[in-house]
Amino acid sequence: MKNKPAYFFLVATSVLLILAGIMQQRALAQGISLSELLFPTSSSETTVVEDMSTSDNDLQSLPSEKKSTSTDTTPQETNNDTVAYAKTLIEKADQTYLTPGWLHISSQTETFVTASSTLPDGTPIPTKSFNDLWALIDTDGDVIRAVTIDDTGDTFTSQITVFQDGFWTNLTIPELSSQEKQIYQIDTLDNGFLASVTRMKDSLEIQKEEAELNSQKVVVFSLTDKFPAPIAIGKSSLVIAGIYSKYYFSVDSGLLRMVEDYHVYPSGEVNLWNRITYLTIEKVDIPPKEILSYFTK
């Protein structure tokens, strides 16, 4: 195997926020989009999430709180044109940052859930986590050492995992540690975007627009995946007709800055349910001492 084992994320199935945070790292390593991991089109069981709904049916409008300005996509641009442009942008970032040495990625995951969603002990599920990845990449592109930290501000749901000598050790839940030696690689920094649109470009609705995000010029790729038939969410009466996702890439660096996933309801209403904001993506000479100390535990 080349990627982090799936059973490292089994604990997250009962905690939606941790699922989103850890799945983000898995998507980076496996080239799979977050929406594909959490909402495969054949699935009929998910967790109810509903908040920050938009009142109109225009899938191109940005959430008002992000204060983005945009221009319309060139009408004649095809999905192939859009994918080709995205490939050039993403490769620029990968060639710069997926090089030998230490890579540091920090992000914030926000999951918008109903107030009734609780942990097994009855406490509300945290709606925000901070996620850190420190990875030492060798000249062959393999990760030699890595630390992942998912911090929800709560000891019950936070996790730390360490990779070295080909094994993953879960310091929080030791029984989830790997039993077989593996190869770990980070193939891209696009959260699986390019692999998804390349594989599904004939079935997805893909659009591109220029915008500003926090005073930075970005290109926003919008993907709409309409289900063959509406899907019931979990055991509730809530039904969705598709997933709508936005990927925000820096025009200058090609780095992914933010991902937003929305539910699309049969009525056309769109609700934001998950947002990942990339705070830092950088190459460093050496991590802080507290990070290096995990390799001696």
C-alpha positions as a Markdown table, in Angstrom:
| # | Residue | x | y | z |
|---|---|---|---|---|
| 1 | Met | 0.0 | 0.0 | 0.0 |
| 2 | Lys | 1.1 | 3.5 | -0.7 |
| 3 | Asn | -1.2 | 5.4 | 1.5 |
| 4 | Lys | -2.4 | 5.7 | 5.1 |
| 5 | Pro | -4.4 | 2.6 | 6.0 |
| 6 | Ala | -8.2 | 3.0 | 6.1 |
| 7 | Tyr | -8.5 | 1.6 | 9.6 |
| 8 | Phe | -6.8 | 4.6 | 11.0 |
| 9 | Phe | -10.0 | 6.4 | 10.4 |
| 10 | Leu | -12.5 | 3.9 | 11.7 |
| 11 | Val | -12.8 | 5.7 | 15.0 |
| 12 | Ala | -13.9 | 8.8 | 13.1 |
| 13 | Thr | -17.1 | 7.2 | 11.8 |
| 14 | Ser | -18.9 | 8.0 | 15.0 |
| 15 | Val | -17.6 | 11.6 | 15.2 |
| 16 | Leu | -18.3 | 13.7 | 12.1 |
| 17 | Leu | -15.8 | 16.4 | 12.8 |
| 18 | Ile | -12.9 | 14.1 | 13.3 |
| 19 | Leu | -14.0 | 12.2 | 10.2 |
| 20 | Ala | -13.8 | 15.4 | 8.1 |
| 21 | Gly | -10.4 | 16.3 | 9.6 |
| 22 | Ile | -8.7 | 13.0 | 9.1 |
| 23 | Met | -10.3 | 12.3 | 5.8 |
| 24 | Gln | -8.7 | 15.5 | 4.6 |
| 25 | Gln | -5.3 | 14.0 | 5.2 |
| 26 | Arg | -6.3 | 10.7 | 3.6 |
| 27 | Ala | -7.6 | 12.6 | 0.5 |
| 28 | Leu | -4.2 | 14.3 | 0.2 |
| 29 | Ala | -2.4 | 11.0 | 0.2 |
| 30 | Gln | -4.9 | 9.0 | -1.9 |
| 31 | Gly | -6.0 | 11.4 | -4.5 |
| 32 | Ile | -9.6 | 11.1 | -3.6 |
| 33 | Ser | -11.9 | 14.1 | -3.0 |
| 34 | Leu | -13.5 | 14.6 | 0.4 |
| 35 | Ser | -17.0 | 14.5 | -1.1 |
| 36 | Glu | -16.3 | 11.1 | -2.7 |
| 37 | Leu | -14.9 | 9.7 | 0.6 |
| 38 | Leu | -17.9 | 10.9 | 2.7 |
| 39 | Phe | -20.7 | 10.7 | 0.1 |
| 40 | Pro | -20.1 | 8.0 | -2.5 |
| 41 | Thr | -23.1 | 8.0 | -4.9 |
| 42 | Ser | -24.0 | 4.4 | -3.9 |
| 43 | Ser | -24.3 | 5.2 | -0.2 |
| 44 | Ser | -27.6 | 5.7 | 1.5 |
| 45 | Glu | -26.4 | 6.3 | 5.1 |
| 46 | Thr | -24.7 | 9.5 | 6.2 |
| 47 | Thr | -24.9 | 11.9 | 9.1 |
| 48 | Val | -27.5 | 14.7 | 9.1 |
| 49 | Val | -25.8 | 18.1 | 8.6 |
| 50 | Glu | -27.7 | 21.3 | 7.9 |
| 51 | Asp | -26.7 | 24.9 | 8.4 |
| 52 | Met | -25.8 | 28.1 | 6.5 |
| 53 | Ser | -28.3 | 27.5 | 3.8 |
| 54 | Thr | -28.5 | 29.7 | 0.7 |
| 55 | Ser | -31.8 | 31.0 | -0.3 |
| 56 | Asp | -31.4 | 31.0 | -4.0 |
| 57 | Asn | -30.7 | 28.2 | -6.5 |
| 58 | Asp | -27.7 | 29.7 | -8.2 |
| 59 | Leu | -24.9 | 27.2 | -7.6 |
| 60 | Gln | -22.3 | 29.8 | -8.7 |
| 61 | Ser | -22.9 | 32.3 | -5.9 |
| 62 | Leu | -20.3 | 32.3 | -3.1 |
| 63 | Pro | -21.3 | 32.3 | 0.6 |
| 64 | Ser | -21.7 | 35.9 | 1.7 |
| 65 | Glu | -19.4 | 35.6 | 4.7 |
| 66 | Lys | -16.3 | 34.9 | 2.5 |
| 67 | Lys | -16.6 | 38.3 | 0.8 |
| 68 | Ser | -15.4 | 37.1 | -2.6 |
| 69 | Thr | -15.8 | 38.9 | -5.9 |
| 70 | Ser | -16.0 | 36.9 | -9.1 |
| 71 | Thr | -16.2 | 37.1 | -12.8 |
| 72 | Asp | -18.2 | 34.8 | -15.1 |
| 73 | Thr | -16.6 | 31.8 | -16.7 |
| 74 | Thr | -16.0 | 32.0 | -20.4 |
| 75 | Pro | -19.2 | 30.4 | -21.9 |
| 76 | Gln | -17.4 | 28.4 | -24.5 |
| 77 | Glu | -14.9 | 26.7 | -22.2 |
| 78 | Thr | -15.3 | 23.0 | -22.0 |
| 79 | Asn | -14.7 | 20.6 | -19.1 |
| 80 | Asn | -11.6 | 19.4 | -20.9 |
| 81 | Asp | -10.3 | 23.0 | -21.1 |
| 82 | Thr | -11.0 | 23.5 | -17.4 |
| 83 | Val | -9.3 | 20.3 | -16.3 |
| 84 | Ala | -6.3 | 21.1 | -18.4 |
| 85 | Tyr | -6.0 | 24.5 | -16.8 |
| 86 | Ala | -6.4 | 23.0 | -13.3 |
| 87 | Lys | -3.7 | 20.4 | -14.0 |
| 88 | Thr | -1.2 | 23.1 | -14.9 |
| 89 | Leu | -2.1 | 25.1 | -11.8 |
| 90 | Ile | -1.9 | 22.1 | -9.4 |
| 91 | Glu | 1.4 | 20.7 | -10.9 |
| 92 | Lys | 3.0 | 24.1 | -10.2 |
| 93 | Ala | 2.3 | 23.7 | -6.5 |
| 94 | Asp | 3.2 | 20.0 | -6.3 |
| 95 | Gln | 6.5 | 20.5 | -8.0 |
| 96 | Thr | 7.4 | 23.3 | -5.6 |
| 97 | Tyr | 6.3 | 21.7 | -2.3 |
| 98 | Leu | 6.4 | 17.9 | -2.8 |
| 99 | Thr | 10.2 | 17.9 | -2.8 |
| 100 | Pro | 12.7 | 16.3 | -0.4 |
| 101 | Gly | 12.6 | 17.7 | 3.1 |
| 102 | Trp | 10.0 | 18.6 | 5.7 |
| 103 | Leu | 6.5 | 19.5 | 4.5 |
| 104 | His | 4.1 | 21.2 | 7.0 |
| 105 | Ile | 0.4 | 21.6 | 6.3 |
| 106 | Ser | -2.0 | 23.1 | 8.8 |
| 107 | Ser | -5.7 | 23.5 | 8.2 |
| 108 | Gln | -9.0 | 24.2 | 9.9 |
| 109 | Thr | -12.0 | 22.0 | 9.4 |
| 110 | Glu | -15.5 | 23.3 | 10.1 |
| 111 | Thr | -18.4 | 21.0 | 10.1 |
| 112 | Phe | -21.9 | 22.4 | 10.3 |
| 113 | Val | -24.1 | 19.9 | 12.2 |
| 114 | Thr | -27.4 | 20.0 | 14.0 |
| 115 | Ala | -27.5 | 20.8 | 17.7 |
| 116 | Ser | -28.9 | 17.3 | 18.3 |
| 117 | Ser | -25.7 | 15.6 | 17.1 |
| 118 | Thr | -23.9 | 14.4 | 20.2 |
| 119 | Leu | -20.9 | 12.2 | 21.2 |
| 120 | Pro | -21.5 | 8.8 | 22.9 |
| 121 | Asp | -21.2 | 10.5 | 26.3 |
| 122 | Gly | -24.0 | 13.0 | 25.4 |
| 123 | Thr | -21.8 | 16.1 | 24.8 |
| 124 | Pro | -22.2 | 18.0 | 21.5 |
| 125 | Ile | -19.9 | 17.1 | 18.7 |
| 126 | Pro | -17.2 | 19.8 | 18.2 |
| 127 | Thr | -17.8 | 21.8 | 15.1 |
| 128 | Lys | -14.3 | 22.9 | 14.5 |
| 129 | Ser | -10.8 | 21.2 | 14.5 |
| 130 | Phe | -7.3 | 22.3 | 13.7 |
| 131 | Asn | -5.3 | 19.7 | 11.7 |
| 132 | Asp | -1.5 | 19.6 | 11.4 |
| 133 | Leu | 0.6 | 17.3 | 9.2 |
| 134 | Trp | 4.4 | 17.2 | 9.4 |
| 135 | Ala | 6.0 | 14.9 | 6.9 |
| 136 | Leu | 9.7 | 14.2 | 5.9 |
| 137 | Ile | 9.9 | 13.3 | 2.2 |
| 138 | Asp | 12.9 | 11.5 | 0.8 |
| 139 | Thr | 14.4 | 11.8 | -2.7 |
| 140 | Asp | 12.1 | 9.0 | -4.0 |
| 141 | Gly | 8.9 | 10.8 | -2.9 |
| 142 | Asp | 8.3 | 8.4 | 0.1 |
| 143 | Val | 7.5 | 9.8 | 3.5 |
| 144 | Ile | 10.1 | 8.7 | 6.0 |
| 145 | Arg | 8.5 | 10.2 | 9.1 |
| 146 | Ala | 5.2 | 12.0 | 9.7 |
| 147 | Val | 3.0 | 13.3 | 12.5 |
| 148 | Thr | -0.7 | 14.1 | 12.2 |
| 149 | Ile | -2.5 | 16.1 | 14.9 |
| 150 | Asp | -6.2 | 16.6 | 14.9 |
| 151 | Asp | -7.1 | 19.0 | 17.7 |
| 152 | Thr | -10.8 | 19.6 | 18.4 |
| 153 | Gly | -10.0 | 21.2 | 21.8 |
| 154 | Asp | -11.4 | 18.1 | 23.4 |
| 155 | Thr | -9.3 | 15.2 | 24.6 |
| 156 | Phe | -12.1 | 12.7 | 23.8 |
| 157 | Thr | -12.1 | 13.5 | 20.1 |
| 158 | Ser | -8.5 | 14.8 | 19.4 |
| 159 | Gln | -6.0 | 12.4 | 18.0 |
| 160 | Ile | -2.2 | 12.1 | 17.3 |
| 161 | Thr | -0.7 | 9.6 | 14.9 |
| 162 | Val | 3.0 | 9.0 | 14.1 |
| 163 | Phe | 4.5 | 7.4 | 11.1 |
| 164 | Gln | 8.1 | 6.0 | 11.1 |
| 165 | Asp | 9.9 | 2.8 | 10.1 |
| 166 | Gly | 6.9 | 2.0 | 7.9 |
| 167 | Phe | 4.3 | 1.8 | 10.7 |
| 168 | Trp | 1.6 | 4.2 | 11.9 |
| 169 | Thr | 1.2 | 4.5 | 15.6 |
| 170 | Asn | -1.9 | 6.0 | 17.0 |
| 171 | Leu | -0.8 | 7.6 | 20.3 |
| 172 | Thr | -4.4 | 8.4 | 21.3 |
| 173 | Ile | -6.0 | 5.0 | 20.5 |
| 174 | Pro | -3.1 | 2.4 | 20.4 |
| 175 | Glu | -5.3 | -0.4 | 19.1 |
| 176 | Leu | -5.7 | 1.5 | 15.8 |
| 177 | Ser | -2.0 | 1.4 | 15.1 |
| 178 | Ser | -0.9 | -0.4 | 12.0 |
| 179 | Gln | 0.3 | -4.0 | 12.1 |
| 180 | Glu | 2.0 | -4.3 | 8.7 |
| 181 | Lys | 4.8 | -2.2 | 7.3 |
| 182 | Gln | 3.7 | 0.2 | 4.6 |
| 183 | Ile | 4.9 | 2.8 | 2.1 |
| 184 | Tyr | 3.4 | 6.3 | 2.6 |
| 185 | Gln | 3.4 | 8.9 | -0.2 |
| 186 | Ile | 1.7 | 12.3 | -0.7 |
| 187 | Asp | 1.0 | 12.4 | -4.4 |
| 188 | Thr | -0.6 | 15.8 | -4.6 |
| 189 | Leu | -1.7 | 18.8 | -2.5 |
| 190 | Asp | -5.0 | 19.3 | -4.3 |
| 191 | Asn | -7.2 | 17.2 | -1.9 |
| 192 | Gly | -8.0 | 14.8 | -4.7 |
| 193 | Phe | -9.5 | 17.4 | -6.9 |
| 194 | Leu | -7.7 | 16.6 | -10.2 |
| 195 | Ala | -8.2 | 12.9 | -9.9 |
| 196 | Ser | -11.9 | 13.4 | -9.3 |
| 197 | Val | -12.5 | 15.8 | -12.2 |
| 198 | Thr | -10.4 | 13.7 | -14.6 |
| 199 | Arg | -12.2 | 10.5 | -13.8 |
| 200 | Met | -15.7 | 12.1 | -13.7 |
| 201 | Lys | -15.4 | 15.0 | -16.1 |
| 202 | Asp | -18.1 | 13.6 | -18.4 |
| 203 | Ser | -20.7 | 13.3 | -15.7 |
| 204 | Leu | -19.8 | 16.3 | -13.5 |
| 205 | Glu | -20.9 | 19.9 | -14.1 |
| 206 | Ile | -17.6 | 21.8 | -13.8 |
| 207 | Gln | -17.3 | 25.5 | -13.9 |
| 208 | Lys | -14.4 | 27.9 | -13.2 |
| 209 | Glu | -14.4 | 31.5 | -12.1 |
| 210 | Glu | -11.8 | 34.0 | -10.8 |
| 211 | Ala | -12.4 | 35.5 | -7.3 |
| 212 | Glu | -10.7 | 37.0 | -4.3 |
| 213 | Leu | -10.3 | 35.2 | -1.0 |
| 214 | Asn | -8.9 | 37.1 | 1.9 |
| 215 | Ser | -7.4 | 39.6 | -0.5 |
| 216 | Gln | -5.7 | 36.8 | -2.5 |
| 217 | Lys | -6.5 | 36.1 | -6.2 |
| 218 | Val | -7.9 | 32.6 | -6.5 |
| 219 | Val | -9.5 | 30.4 | -9.2 |
| 220 | Val | -12.6 | 28.7 | -7.9 |
| 221 | Phe | -13.6 | 25.4 | -9.5 |
| 222 | Ser | -17.2 | 24.4 | -8.9 |
| 223 | Leu | -18.3 | 20.8 | -9.2 |
| 224 | Thr | -21.9 | 19.6 | -9.1 |
| 225 | Asp | -22.5 | 15.8 | -8.8 |
| 226 | Lys | -26.2 | 15.1 | -9.2 |
| 227 | Phe | -27.3 | 11.7 | -7.9 |
| 228 | Pro | -29.4 | 9.4 | -10.2 |
| 229 | Ala | -32.0 | 9.6 | -7.5 |
| 230 | Pro | -32.3 | 11.6 | -4.2 |
| 231 | Ile | -30.7 | 10.0 | -1.2 |
| 232 | Ala | -32.0 | 9.9 | 2.3 |
| 233 | Ile | -29.5 | 11.2 | 4.9 |
| 234 | Gly | -29.2 | 8.6 | 7.7 |
| 235 | Lys | -32.5 | 7.7 | 9.3 |
| 236 | Ser | -33.9 | 11.2 | 9.0 |
| 237 | Ser | -36.5 | 12.5 | 6.6 |
| 238 | Leu | -33.9 | 14.8 | 5.1 |
| 239 | Val | -33.1 | 14.0 | 1.4 |
| 240 | Ile | -30.4 | 15.3 | -0.9 |
| 241 | Ala | -30.2 | 15.3 | -4.7 |
| 242 | Gly | -26.4 | 15.8 | -5.0 |
| 243 | Ile | -23.2 | 17.3 | -3.7 |
| 244 | Tyr | -21.9 | 20.7 | -4.8 |
| 245 | Ser | -18.2 | 21.4 | -4.1 |
| 246 | Lys | -15.9 | 24.4 | -4.5 |
| 247 | Tyr | -12.1 | 24.3 | -4.6 |
| 248 | Tyr | -10.3 | 27.6 | -4.2 |
| 249 | Phe | -6.7 | 27.6 | -5.7 |
| 250 | Ser | -4.2 | 30.4 | -5.5 |
| 251 | Val | -3.5 | 32.0 | -8.9 |
| 252 | Asp | 0.1 | 32.7 | -7.9 |
| 253 | Ser | 1.3 | 29.5 | -6.2 |
| 254 | Gly | -1.3 | 26.9 | -7.4 |
| 255 | Leu | -1.8 | 25.9 | -3.8 |
| 256 | Leu | -5.3 | 24.9 | -2.6 |
| 257 | Arg | -6.6 | 27.5 | -0.1 |
| 258 | Met | -10.1 | 26.2 | 0.7 |
| 259 | Val | -12.6 | 23.5 | 0.0 |
| 260 | Glu | -16.3 | 23.8 | 0.6 |
| 261 | Asp | -18.9 | 21.0 | 0.3 |
| 262 | Tyr | -22.6 | 21.6 | 0.1 |
| 263 | His | -25.7 | 19.5 | 0.1 |
| 264 | Val | -28.1 | 20.1 | -2.9 |
| 265 | Tyr | -31.7 | 19.4 | -2.0 |
| 266 | Pro | -34.4 | 18.3 | -4.5 |
| 267 | Ser | -35.9 | 21.8 | -4.2 |
| 268 | Gly | -32.6 | 23.3 | -5.4 |
| 269 | Glu | -31.7 | 24.7 | -2.0 |
| 270 | Val | -28.0 | 24.5 | -1.2 |
| 271 | Asn | -26.6 | 24.1 | 2.3 |
| 272 | Leu | -22.9 | 24.3 | 3.3 |
| 273 | Trp | -22.0 | 21.3 | 5.5 |
| 274 | Asn | -18.2 | 21.2 | 5.5 |
| 275 | Arg | -15.3 | 23.7 | 5.0 |
| 276 | Ile | -11.6 | 23.1 | 5.0 |
| 277 | Thr | -9.4 | 26.2 | 5.1 |
| 278 | Tyr | -5.7 | 25.7 | 4.5 |
| 279 | Leu | -3.8 | 28.0 | 6.9 |
| 280 | Thr | -0.2 | 27.0 | 6.1 |
| 281 | Ile | 1.5 | 24.9 | 3.4 |
| 282 | Glu | 5.3 | 25.3 | 3.7 |
| 283 | Lys | 8.7 | 23.7 | 3.4 |
| 284 | Val | 10.7 | 23.9 | 6.7 |
| 285 | Asp | 14.3 | 22.9 | 7.5 |
| 286 | Ile | 13.3 | 21.2 | 10.7 |
| 287 | Pro | 10.0 | 20.9 | 12.8 |
| 288 | Pro | 9.7 | 22.3 | 16.3 |
| 289 | Lys | 11.1 | 20.2 | 19.1 |
| 290 | Glu | 7.7 | 19.2 | 20.3 |
| 291 | Ile | 7.0 | 17.6 | 16.9 |
| 292 | Leu | 10.3 | 15.8 | 16.8 |
| 293 | Ser | 9.7 | 14.5 | 20.3 |
| 294 | Tyr | 6.8 | 12.3 | 19.0 |
| 295 | Phe | 9.3 | 10.1 | 17.2 |
| 296 | Thr | 10.9 | 9.1 | 20.5 |
| 297 | Lys | 7.6 | 8.1 | 22.3 |
